[in-house]
Amino acid sequence: MPLAFIILPLLLHQGTRRALPKTAVTMMNSWIDEHPRHLIGFSERVIRLRPITREALMFGLAQEILTISPRGDLILGPNRIPRKSVLIDDSTPEVRECLERSRFVGRWLADAGTPATVLASWGIAL
């Protein structure tokens, strides 16, 4: 669950979002080493977006889009959001870009190591 708090700061910051690698083959730590400028202000964005992330998590849990596993991991719940939706079709190009990159970020973070390691790589302490 702690990784949920870095998703919005990665995606909503246009410069970071657009600089992210195109494929999950690029290791997160290597990318961070090659793009240290994206660490500037990142922890502040995490803090500023924390209330919105909490609200999104509570909404996802309440709607059973998300659930918490017996181990305490945040996982997909039984309900799904349709991939193709009128809301997506009618959204701005930037919103569609954020949604598309979110698929990548999910895969990227899943392969990046333990939550503590990932957060530390981004300069976030638990």
PyMOL commands that set and color helices and strands:
alter all, ss='L'
color gray80, all
select helices_A, chain A and resi 4-12+14-19+28-34+36-39+42-62+86-89+93-110+115-121
alter helices_A, ss='H'
color red, helices_A
select strands_A, chain A and resi 66-68+74-76
alter strands_A, ss='S'
color yellow, strands_A
deselect
rebuild
show_as cartoon
